[in-house]
Amino acid sequence: MPVRGASSHLFPLNASAVCVNYSRGKVKELEEAPISKVTIVNDRASKLVKLFATDQSGFELEDLKGFYIEFSKDQHGSRFLQKELEVVDSDMVHQVFEEVLPVARSLMVDVYGNYVIQKFFDFGTDEQRFLLASKLRGNVVALSLHLYGCRVIQKGLETLSCYLQVIVCVWWWGVCGFTH
């Protein structure tokens, strides 16, 4: 049975319900999915975040794949991600990083997302720190004046190697006419 109001070729039966698989084998079925595909993705994320806020037991970082951005923006989800990034292996950190990097700038100024970005500066690889720092390019002044963005700038400067600090400062402020 297709989702209400949608053509059957866009939303087959398996799109009509959202299931969350807990790491310990528990499965909870959530409400019927909404009409549009975009709304389905957003609705799945918000339902998963709400479920997580009420019952965090059984969740592992890998269970949240595809929803790391939404969890970064949520109070409970952000705290969970921060704790997990401290203890998981580098492959898992890389998985989360790859999903978060494209929206890193918006997370830098988010009330909860900025903490996740700071954890990448703390626990990420030098390459990940460098890629995050490159996202700051052209935005240093604005971020420095922002309530949450200034914390990301500070953490970046604290954790980058001296060599990368020089490169990043040249990028950030365009010293010597270097703009790329």
Backbone as JSON Lines, residues from 0, in Angstrom:
{"i":0,"aa":"M","n":[0.84,-1.18,0.0],"ca":[0.0,0.0,0.0],"c":[0.89,1.24,0.0]}
{"i":1,"aa":"P","n":[0.74,2.13,-0.95],"ca":[1.57,3.33,-1.01],"c":[1.18,4.34,0.06]}
{"i":2,"aa":"V","n":[2.05,5.3,0.25],"ca":[1.79,6.38,1.19],"c":[0.63,7.21,0.69]}
{"i":3,"aa":"R","n":[-0.23,7.68,1.59],"ca":[-1.39,8.47,1.22],"c":[-1.01,9.64,0.33]}
{"i":4,"aa":"G","n":[-1.7,9.81,-0.78],"ca":[-1.52,10.96,-1.65],"c":[-0.29,10.91,-2.53]}
{"i":5,"aa":"A","n":[0.45,9.84,-2.52],"ca":[1.67,9.75,-3.33],"c":[1.48,8.68,-4.4]}
{"i":6,"aa":"S","n":[2.14,8.86,-5.52],"ca":[2.05,7.84,-6.55],"c":[2.83,6.61,-6.09]}
{"i":7,"aa":"S","n":[2.36,5.44,-6.48],"ca":[2.93,4.2,-5.96],"c":[4.36,3.98,-6.4]}
{"i":8,"aa":"H","n":[4.79,4.52,-7.53],"ca":[6.16,4.28,-7.97],"c":[7.17,5.1,-7.17]}
{"i":9,"aa":"L","n":[6.74,6.15,-6.51],"ca":[7.66,6.96,-5.7],"c":[7.81,6.45,-4.29]}
{"i":10,"aa":"F","n":[6.73,5.95,-3.71],"ca":[6.74,5.56,-2.31],"c":[6.11,4.19,-2.14]}
{"i":11,"aa":"P","n":[6.91,3.14,-2.25],"ca":[6.36,1.8,-2.07],"c":[5.98,1.55,-0.62]}
{"i":12,"aa":"L","n":[5.44,0.39,-0.37],"ca":[4.95,0.02,0.96],"c":[6.0,0.24,2.05]}
{"i":13,"aa":"N","n":[7.26,-0.11,1.79],"ca":[8.27,-0.01,2.85],"c":[8.59,1.42,3.25]}
{"i":14,"aa":"A","n":[8.1,2.41,2.52],"ca":[8.32,3.8,2.9],"c":[7.2,4.31,3.8]}
{"i":15,"aa":"S","n":[6.18,3.52,4.04],"ca":[5.05,4.01,4.8],"c":[5.25,3.93,6.31]}
{"i":16,"aa":"A","n":[6.29,3.28,6.77],"ca":[6.56,3.21,8.21],"c":[8.06,3.36,8.45]}
{"i":17,"aa":"V","n":[8.39,3.94,9.55],"ca":[9.79,4.13,9.91],"c":[10.11,3.19,11.05]}
{"i":18,"aa":"C","n":[11.16,2.41,10.91],"ca":[11.57,1.5,11.97],"c":[12.94,1.9,12.47]}
{"i":19,"aa":"V","n":[13.12,1.85,13.75],"ca":[14.41,2.13,14.36],"c":[14.93,0.84,14.94]}
{"i":20,"aa":"N","n":[16.06,0.37,14.45],"ca":[16.66,-0.84,14.98],"c":[17.62,-0.47,16.09]}
{"i":21,"aa":"Y","n":[17.35,-0.93,17.25],"ca":[18.24,-0.72,18.37],"c":[19.39,-1.71,18.26]}
{"i":22,"aa":"S","n":[20.52,-1.36,18.79],"ca":[21.69,-2.22,18.7],"c":[21.5,-3.52,19.46]}
{"i":23,"aa":"R","n":[20.65,-3.54,20.44],"ca":[20.46,-4.75,21.25],"c":[19.27,-5.58,20.76]}
{"i":24,"aa":"G","n":[18.89,-5.39,19.5],"ca":[17.87,-6.24,18.91],"c":[16.45,-5.75,19.05]}
{"i":25,"aa":"K","n":[16.22,-4.67,19.78],"ca":[14.86,-4.16,19.93],"c":[14.46,-3.42,18.66]}
{"i":26,"aa":"V","n":[13.23,-3.49,18.3],"ca":[12.72,-2.75,17.14],"c":[11.47,-2.01,17.57]}
{"i":27,"aa":"K","n":[11.4,-0.74,17.21],"ca":[10.2,0.03,17.48],"c":[9.68,0.6,16.17]}
{"i":28,"aa":"E","n":[8.42,0.42,15.94],"ca":[7.82,0.96,14.73],"c":[7.18,2.29,15.07]}
{"i":29,"aa":"L","n":[7.43,3.28,14.23],"ca":[6.89,4.61,14.45],"c":[5.68,4.84,13.56]}
{"i":30,"aa":"E","n":[5.12,6.03,13.63],"ca":[3.91,6.37,12.89],"c":[4.11,6.28,11.38]}
{"i":31,"aa":"E","n":[3.0,6.32,10.68],"ca":[3.04,6.28,9.23],"c":[3.77,7.5,8.68]}
{"i":32,"aa":"A","n":[4.55,7.3,7.63],"ca":[5.32,8.38,7.03],"c":[4.42,9.39,6.34]}
{"i":33,"aa":"P","n":[4.85,10.61,6.23],"ca":[4.05,11.65,5.57],"c":[4.06,11.53,4.05]}
{"i":34,"aa":"I","n":[3.49,12.51,3.39],"ca":[3.22,12.43,1.97],"c":[4.46,12.58,1.08]}
{"i":35,"aa":"S","n":[5.24,13.62,1.22],"ca":[6.35,13.84,0.29],"c":[7.63,13.15,0.75]}
{"i":36,"aa":"K","n":[8.51,12.83,-0.2],"ca":[9.76,12.14,0.11],"c":[10.65,13.0,1.0]}
{"i":37,"aa":"V","n":[10.73,14.29,0.72],"ca":[11.53,15.2,1.53],"c":[11.0,15.24,2.95]}
{"i":38,"aa":"T","n":[9.7,15.29,3.08],"ca":[9.09,15.31,4.4],"c":[9.33,14.0,5.12]}
{"i":39,"aa":"I","n":[9.35,12.9,4.38],"ca":[9.61,11.6,5.0],"c":[10.98,11.6,5.66]}
{"i":40,"aa":"V","n":[11.99,12.09,4.97],"ca":[13.33,12.13,5.53],"c":[13.36,13.02,6.77]}
{"i":41,"aa":"N","n":[12.78,14.21,6.69],"ca":[12.76,15.12,7.83],"c":[11.94,14.54,8.98]}
{"i":42,"aa":"D","n":[10.84,13.91,8.66],"ca":[9.98,13.34,9.68],"c":[10.67,12.16,10.36]}
{"i":43,"aa":"R","n":[11.35,11.33,9.6],"ca":[12.09,10.21,10.18],"c":[13.12,10.73,11.17]}
{"i":44,"aa":"A","n":[13.83,11.78,10.76],"ca":[14.86,12.34,11.63],"c":[14.25,12.89,12.9]}
{"i":45,"aa":"S","n":[13.18,13.66,12.78],"ca":[12.6,14.26,13.98],"c":[12.0,13.19,14.9]}
{"i":46,"aa":"K","n":[11.41,12.16,14.32],"ca":[10.87,11.08,15.15],"c":[11.99,10.31,15.85]}
{"i":47,"aa":"L","n":[13.07,10.09,15.13],"ca":[14.2,9.38,15.71],"c":[14.82,10.21,16.84]}
{"i":48,"aa":"V","n":[14.95,11.51,16.64],"ca":[15.5,12.39,17.67],"c":[14.58,12.39,18.89]}
{"i":49,"aa":"K","n":[13.27,12.46,18.67],"ca":[12.32,12.45,19.79],"c":[12.38,11.11,20.54]}
{"i":50,"aa":"L","n":[12.46,10.03,19.79],"ca":[12.56,8.72,20.42],"c":[13.84,8.62,21.24]}
{"i":51,"aa":"F","n":[14.93,9.12,20.68],"ca":[16.21,9.1,21.37],"c":[16.15,9.91,22.66]}
{"i":52,"aa":"A","n":[15.48,11.07,22.62],"ca":[15.39,11.93,23.8],"c":[14.64,11.23,24.94]}
{"i":53,"aa":"T","n":[13.72,10.35,24.6],"ca":[12.94,9.68,25.64],"c":[13.57,8.36,26.1]}
{"i":54,"aa":"D","n":[14.33,7.71,25.23],"ca":[14.93,6.42,25.59],"c":[16.25,6.25,24.85]}
{"i":55,"aa":"Q","n":[17.35,6.6,25.51],"ca":[18.67,6.54,24.89],"c":[19.31,5.16,25.0]}
{"i":56,"aa":"S","n":[18.73,4.29,25.79],"ca":[19.33,2.98,25.97],"c":[19.25,2.18,24.68]}
{"i":57,"aa":"G","n":[20.31,1.49,24.38],"ca":[20.31,0.65,23.21],"c":[20.82,1.3,21.95]}
{"i":58,"aa":"F","n":[20.97,2.61,21.94],"ca":[21.47,3.28,20.75],"c":[22.99,3.22,20.71]}
{"i":59,"aa":"E","n":[23.5,2.97,19.54],"ca":[24.94,3.09,19.3],"c":[25.11,4.06,18.16]}
{"i":60,"aa":"L","n":[26.29,4.63,18.06],"ca":[26.56,5.65,17.06],"c":[26.23,5.18,15.65]}
{"i":61,"aa":"E","n":[26.55,3.94,15.37],"ca":[26.3,3.39,14.03],"c":[24.81,3.35,13.69]}
{"i":62,"aa":"D","n":[23.96,3.22,14.7],"ca":[22.52,3.18,14.48],"c":[21.98,4.49,13.92]}
{"i":63,"aa":"L","n":[22.7,5.56,14.12],"ca":[22.23,6.89,13.74],"c":[22.74,7.35,12.38]}
{"i":64,"aa":"K","n":[23.4,6.46,11.65],"ca":[23.94,6.81,10.34],"c":[22.85,7.41,9.47]}
{"i":65,"aa":"G","n":[23.17,8.52,8.85],"ca":[22.2,9.24,8.04],"c":[21.47,10.32,8.82]}
{"i":66,"aa":"F","n":[21.62,10.33,10.14],"ca":[20.93,11.29,10.99],"c":[21.89,12.08,11.88]}
{"i":67,"aa":"Y","n":[23.18,12.01,11.61],"ca":[24.17,12.69,12.46],"c":[23.95,14.2,12.49]}
{"i":68,"aa":"I","n":[23.55,14.78,11.39],"ca":[23.33,16.23,11.34],"c":[22.18,16.61,12.25]}
{"i":69,"aa":"E","n":[21.07,15.89,12.14],"ca":[19.91,16.18,12.98],"c":[20.24,15.99,14.46]}
{"i":70,"aa":"F","n":[21.0,14.95,14.76],"ca":[21.38,14.71,16.15],"c":[22.35,15.77,16.65]}
{"i":71,"aa":"S","n":[23.17,16.31,15.77],"ca":[24.09,17.37,16.17],"c":[23.34,18.62,16.6]}
{"i":72,"aa":"K","n":[22.17,18.83,16.03],"ca":[21.38,20.03,16.32],"c":[20.43,19.86,17.5]}
{"i":73,"aa":"D","n":[20.4,18.69,18.08],"ca":[19.51,18.4,19.2],"c":[20.32,18.33,20.5]}
{"i":74,"aa":"Q","n":[19.76,18.83,21.59],"ca":[20.47,18.85,22.86],"c":[20.96,17.46,23.27]}
{"i":75,"aa":"H","n":[20.07,16.5,23.3],"ca":[20.43,15.15,23.74],"c":[21.3,14.45,22.7]}
{"i":76,"aa":"G","n":[20.95,14.64,21.44],"ca":[21.72,14.02,20.37],"c":[23.14,14.54,20.31]}
{"i":77,"aa":"S","n":[23.3,15.85,20.5],"ca":[24.63,16.45,20.48],"c":[25.49,15.9,21.61]}
{"i":78,"aa":"R","n":[24.92,15.8,22.79],"ca":[25.67,15.24,23.92],"c":[26.08,13.79,23.67]}
{"i":79,"aa":"F","n":[25.17,13.03,23.08],"ca":[25.47,11.64,22.76],"c":[26.62,11.57,21.75]}
{"i":80,"aa":"L","n":[26.53,12.36,20.68],"ca":[27.58,12.36,19.67],"c":[28.92,12.77,20.27]}
{"i":81,"aa":"Q","n":[28.91,13.79,21.12],"ca":[30.16,14.24,21.75],"c":[30.81,13.11,22.56]}
{"i":82,"aa":"K","n":[30.01,12.43,23.36],"ca":[30.54,11.33,24.17],"c":[31.07,10.2,23.3]}
{"i":83,"aa":"E","n":[30.32,9.87,22.27],"ca":[30.71,8.77,21.4],"c":[31.97,9.09,20.61]}
{"i":84,"aa":"L","n":[32.11,10.32,20.15],"ca":[33.29,10.69,19.36],"c":[34.58,10.57,20.18]}
{"i":85,"aa":"E","n":[34.45,10.62,21.49],"ca":[35.62,10.47,22.36],"c":[36.09,9.03,22.46]}
{"i":86,"aa":"V","n":[35.19,8.06,22.25],"ca":[35.54,6.67,22.54],"c":[35.48,5.71,21.35]}
{"i":87,"aa":"V","n":[34.87,6.11,20.25],"ca":[34.76,5.18,19.11],"c":[36.06,5.16,18.31]}
{"i":88,"aa":"D","n":[36.18,4.16,17.45],"ca":[37.39,4.04,16.64],"c":[37.41,5.11,15.54]}
{"i":89,"aa":"S","n":[38.57,5.25,14.91],"ca":[38.77,6.31,13.91],"c":[37.88,6.13,12.68]}
{"i":90,"aa":"D","n":[37.54,4.9,12.35],"ca":[36.64,4.67,11.2],"c":[35.25,5.24,11.47]}
{"i":91,"aa":"M","n":[34.79,5.07,12.69],"ca":[33.46,5.59,13.05],"c":[33.5,7.12,13.09]}
{"i":92,"aa":"V","n":[34.56,7.69,13.63],"ca":[34.71,9.15,13.64],"c":[34.68,9.66,12.21]}
{"i":93,"aa":"H","n":[35.38,8.95,11.31],"ca":[35.42,9.35,9.91],"c":[34.03,9.3,9.28]}
{"i":94,"aa":"Q","n":[33.25,8.27,9.61],"ca":[31.9,8.13,9.08],"c":[31.03,9.32,9.48]}
{"i":95,"aa":"V","n":[31.08,9.69,10.73],"ca":[30.31,10.83,11.22],"c":[30.82,12.11,10.56]}
{"i":96,"aa":"F","n":[32.13,12.25,10.49],"ca":[32.75,13.44,9.92],"c":[32.3,13.66,8.48]}
{"i":97,"aa":"E","n":[32.3,12.59,7.69],"ca":[31.92,12.7,6.27],"c":[30.49,13.2,6.12]}
{"i":98,"aa":"E","n":[29.62,12.82,7.01],"ca":[28.23,13.27,6.93],"c":[28.08,14.71,7.39]}
{"i":99,"aa":"V","n":[28.86,15.11,8.37],"ca":[28.72,16.42,8.98],"c":[29.48,17.52,8.22]}
{"i":100,"aa":"L","n":[30.58,17.17,7.57],"ca":[31.43,18.17,6.92],"c":[30.7,19.1,5.96]}
{"i":101,"aa":"P","n":[29.82,18.62,5.08],"ca":[29.16,19.53,4.15],"c":[28.33,20.64,4.81]}
{"i":102,"aa":"V","n":[27.88,20.41,6.03],"ca":[27.07,21.42,6.73],"c":[27.8,21.97,7.96]}
{"i":103,"aa":"A","n":[29.11,21.82,7.98],"ca":[29.89,22.23,9.14],"c":[29.7,23.7,9.48]}
{"i":104,"aa":"R","n":[29.64,24.57,8.47],"ca":[29.47,26.0,8.76],"c":[28.19,26.28,9.52]}
{"i":105,"aa":"S","n":[27.1,25.66,9.13],"ca":[25.85,25.91,9.84],"c":[25.89,25.32,11.25]}
{"i":106,"aa":"L","n":[26.58,24.19,11.42],"ca":[26.7,23.61,12.76],"c":[27.59,24.45,13.67]}
{"i":107,"aa":"M","n":[28.53,25.18,13.09],"ca":[29.42,26.02,13.89],"c":[28.67,27.12,14.63]}
{"i":108,"aa":"V","n":[27.53,27.53,14.11],"ca":[26.76,28.59,14.75],"c":[25.48,28.06,15.39]}
{"i":109,"aa":"D","n":[25.36,26.76,15.46],"ca":[24.19,26.14,16.08],"c":[24.45,25.97,17.57]}
{"i":110,"aa":"V","n":[23.42,26.18,18.38],"ca":[23.54,26.12,19.83],"c":[24.11,24.79,20.31]}
{"i":111,"aa":"Y","n":[23.78,23.69,19.65],"ca":[24.29,22.38,20.04],"c":[25.31,21.84,19.04]}
{"i":112,"aa":"G","n":[25.15,22.16,17.8],"ca":[26.04,21.67,16.76],"c":[27.48,22.12,16.91]}
{"i":113,"aa":"N","n":[27.69,23.3,17.48],"ca":[29.06,23.81,17.64],"c":[29.9,22.9,18.53]}
{"i":114,"aa":"Y","n":[29.27,22.25,19.47],"ca":[30.0,21.33,20.36],"c":[30.49,20.1,19.61]}
{"i":115,"aa":"V","n":[29.69,19.63,18.66],"ca":[30.09,18.47,17.86],"c":[31.28,18.84,16.98]}
{"i":116,"aa":"I","n":[31.24,20.03,16.39],"ca":[32.37,20.49,15.57],"c":[33.62,20.61,16.44]}
{"i":117,"aa":"Q","n":[33.46,21.13,17.65],"ca":[34.61,21.24,18.55],"c":[35.2,19.86,18.86]}
{"i":118,"aa":"K","n":[34.35,18.85,19.0],"ca":[34.85,17.49,19.27],"c":[35.69,16.97,18.11]}
{"i":119,"aa":"F","n":[35.32,17.35,16.89],"ca":[36.14,16.94,15.75],"c":[37.5,17.61,15.8]}
{"i":120,"aa":"F","n":[37.57,18.83,16.27],"ca":[38.88,19.46,16.44],"c":[39.67,18.73,17.52]}
{"i":121,"aa":"D","n":[39.0,18.27,18.57],"ca":[39.67,17.56,19.66],"c":[40.08,16.13,19.28]}
{"i":122,"aa":"F","n":[39.18,15.39,18.63],"ca":[39.39,13.95,18.44],"c":[39.54,13.53,16.98]}
{"i":123,"aa":"G","n":[39.45,14.46,16.06],"ca":[39.61,14.13,14.65],"c":[41.08,14.01,14.27]}
{"i":124,"aa":"T","n":[41.32,13.57,13.06],"ca":[42.69,13.49,12.54],"c":[43.15,14.88,12.12]}
{"i":125,"aa":"D","n":[44.44,15.02,11.83],"ca":[44.95,16.3,11.33],"c":[44.26,16.69,10.03]}
{"i":126,"aa":"E","n":[44.01,15.71,9.19],"ca":[43.32,16.0,7.92],"c":[41.91,16.52,8.18]}
{"i":127,"aa":"Q","n":[41.2,15.92,9.13],"ca":[39.85,16.37,9.45],"c":[39.87,17.77,10.04]}
{"i":128,"aa":"R","n":[40.84,18.04,10.9],"ca":[40.98,19.4,11.46],"c":[41.23,20.41,10.34]}
{"i":129,"aa":"F","n":[42.09,20.03,9.42],"ca":[42.42,20.9,8.3],"c":[41.19,21.17,7.44]}
{"i":130,"aa":"L","n":[40.4,20.13,7.15],"ca":[39.19,20.3,6.34],"c":[38.16,21.17,7.06]}
{"i":131,"aa":"L","n":[38.03,20.99,8.37],"ca":[37.13,21.86,9.14],"c":[37.63,23.3,9.12]}
{"i":132,"aa":"A","n":[38.92,23.47,9.31],"ca":[39.49,24.82,9.3],"c":[39.27,25.49,7.95]}
{"i":133,"aa":"S","n":[39.33,24.71,6.87],"ca":[39.1,25.3,5.55],"c":[37.66,25.78,5.39]}
{"i":134,"aa":"K","n":[36.74,25.19,6.14],"ca":[35.33,25.64,6.12],"c":[35.18,27.02,6.78]}
{"i":135,"aa":"L","n":[36.17,27.4,7.57],"ca":[36.13,28.7,8.24],"c":[36.56,29.83,7.31]}
{"i":136,"aa":"R","n":[37.2,29.48,6.23],"ca":[37.75,30.45,5.29],"c":[36.69,31.48,4.88]}
{"i":137,"aa":"G","n":[37.06,32.75,5.05],"ca":[36.17,33.84,4.67],"c":[35.08,34.14,5.69]}
{"i":138,"aa":"N","n":[35.04,33.4,6.77],"ca":[33.98,33.58,7.78],"c":[34.53,33.85,9.18]}
{"i":139,"aa":"V","n":[35.81,34.06,9.29],"ca":[36.42,34.16,10.61],"c":[35.86,35.32,11.42]}
{"i":140,"aa":"V","n":[35.75,36.49,10.81],"ca":[35.26,37.65,11.56],"c":[33.83,37.41,12.03]}
{"i":141,"aa":"A","n":[32.98,36.97,11.11],"ca":[31.58,36.71,11.48],"c":[31.48,35.64,12.56]}
{"i":142,"aa":"L","n":[32.23,34.56,12.41],"ca":[32.2,33.5,13.41],"c":[32.78,33.96,14.74]}
{"i":143,"aa":"S","n":[33.82,34.77,14.69],"ca":[34.45,35.27,15.92],"c":[33.5,36.16,16.72]}
{"i":144,"aa":"L","n":[32.6,36.81,16.03],"ca":[31.62,37.68,16.69],"c":[30.35,36.94,17.09]}
{"i":145,"aa":"H","n":[30.22,35.7,16.67],"ca":[29.02,34.92,16.96],"c":[29.17,34.2,18.3]}
{"i":146,"aa":"L","n":[28.09,34.14,19.04],"ca":[28.07,33.53,20.37],"c":[28.63,32.11,20.37]}
{"i":147,"aa":"Y","n":[28.27,31.29,19.38],"ca":[28.73,29.9,19.33],"c":[29.91,29.73,18.39]}
{"i":148,"aa":"G","n":[29.92,30.49,17.32],"ca":[31.0,30.39,16.34],"c":[32.36,30.73,16.92]}
{"i":149,"aa":"C","n":[32.4,31.66,17.86],"ca":[33.69,32.05,18.46],"c":[34.33,30.89,19.2]}
{"i":150,"aa":"R","n":[33.51,30.0,19.74],"ca":[34.04,28.82,20.44],"c":[34.71,27.86,19.48]}
{"i":151,"aa":"V","n":[34.15,27.75,18.28],"ca":[34.73,26.88,17.26],"c":[36.06,27.46,16.78]}
{"i":152,"aa":"I","n":[36.1,28.78,16.57],"ca":[37.35,29.45,16.16],"c":[38.42,29.19,17.22]}
{"i":153,"aa":"Q","n":[38.08,29.4,18.47],"ca":[39.03,29.21,19.56],"c":[39.53,27.77,19.61]}
{"i":154,"aa":"K","n":[38.63,26.81,19.51],"ca":[39.02,25.4,19.56],"c":[39.91,25.05,18.37]}
{"i":155,"aa":"G","n":[39.6,25.59,17.22],"ca":[40.43,25.35,16.05],"c":[41.85,25.85,16.26]}
{"i":156,"aa":"L","n":[41.99,27.04,16.79],"ca":[43.32,27.59,17.02],"c":[44.07,26.82,18.11]}
{"i":157,"aa":"E","n":[43.34,26.29,19.08],"ca":[43.98,25.53,20.15],"c":[44.48,24.17,19.69]}
{"i":158,"aa":"T","n":[43.82,23.56,18.75],"ca":[44.12,22.17,18.41],"c":[44.94,21.97,17.14]}
{"i":159,"aa":"L","n":[44.99,22.95,16.27],"ca":[45.78,22.8,15.04],"c":[47.27,22.88,15.35]}
{"i":160,"aa":"S","n":[48.05,22.14,14.58],"ca":[49.5,22.23,14.73],"c":[49.95,23.64,14.32]}
{"i":161,"aa":"C","n":[51.14,24.04,14.76],"ca":[51.65,25.38,14.42],"c":[51.7,25.58,12.92]}
{"i":162,"aa":"Y","n":[52.14,24.57,12.2],"ca":[52.22,24.64,10.74],"c":[50.84,24.91,10.14]}
{"i":163,"aa":"L","n":[49.82,24.15,10.6],"ca":[48.47,24.34,10.08],"c":[47.88,25.67,10.54]}
{"i":164,"aa":"Q","n":[48.25,26.13,11.72],"ca":[47.78,27.43,12.18],"c":[48.23,28.53,11.23]}
{"i":165,"aa":"V","n":[49.48,28.46,10.79],"ca":[50.0,29.47,9.86],"c":[49.24,29.41,8.54]}
{"i":166,"aa":"I","n":[49.09,28.21,8.0],"ca":[48.37,28.06,6.74],"c":[46.94,28.57,6.85]}
{"i":167,"aa":"V","n":[46.28,28.18,7.92],"ca":[44.89,28.58,8.11],"c":[44.78,30.09,8.31]}
{"i":168,"aa":"C","n":[45.68,30.68,9.05],"ca":[45.65,32.14,9.23],"c":[45.83,32.86,7.9]}
{"i":169,"aa":"V","n":[46.7,32.34,7.07],"ca":[46.87,32.93,5.74],"c":[45.55,32.82,4.97]}
{"i":170,"aa":"W","n":[44.9,31.68,5.05],"ca":[43.61,31.52,4.39],"c":[42.57,32.46,4.98]}
{"i":171,"aa":"W","n":[42.47,32.42,6.3],"ca":[41.41,33.17,6.98],"c":[41.48,34.66,6.71]}
{"i":172,"aa":"W","n":[42.66,35.19,6.8],"ca":[42.77,36.64,6.71],"c":[43.35,37.12,5.38]}
{"i":173,"aa":"G","n":[43.67,36.22,4.46],"ca":[44.16,36.63,3.17],"c":[45.5,37.33,3.22]}
{"i":174,"aa":"V","n":[46.36,36.95,4.15],"ca":[47.69,37.56,4.28],"c":[48.46,37.35,2.98]}
{"i":175,"aa":"C","n":[49.22,38.34,2.56],"ca":[50.05,38.29,1.35],"c":[49.21,38.11,0.09]}
{"i":176,"aa":"G","n":[47.98,38.5,0.11],"ca":[47.14,38.44,-1.08],"c":[46.65,37.05,-1.45]}
{"i":177,"aa":"F","n":[46.93,36.04,-0.61],"ca":[46.5,34.67,-0.88],"c":[45.03,34.54,-0.53]}
{"i":178,"aa":"T","n":[44.21,34.22,-1.52],"ca":[42.78,34.17,-1.27],"c":[42.16,32.8,-1.46]}
{"i":179,"aa":"H","n":[42.91,31.83,-1.93],"ca":[42.31,30.5,-2.15],"c":[42.76,29.53,-1.13]}
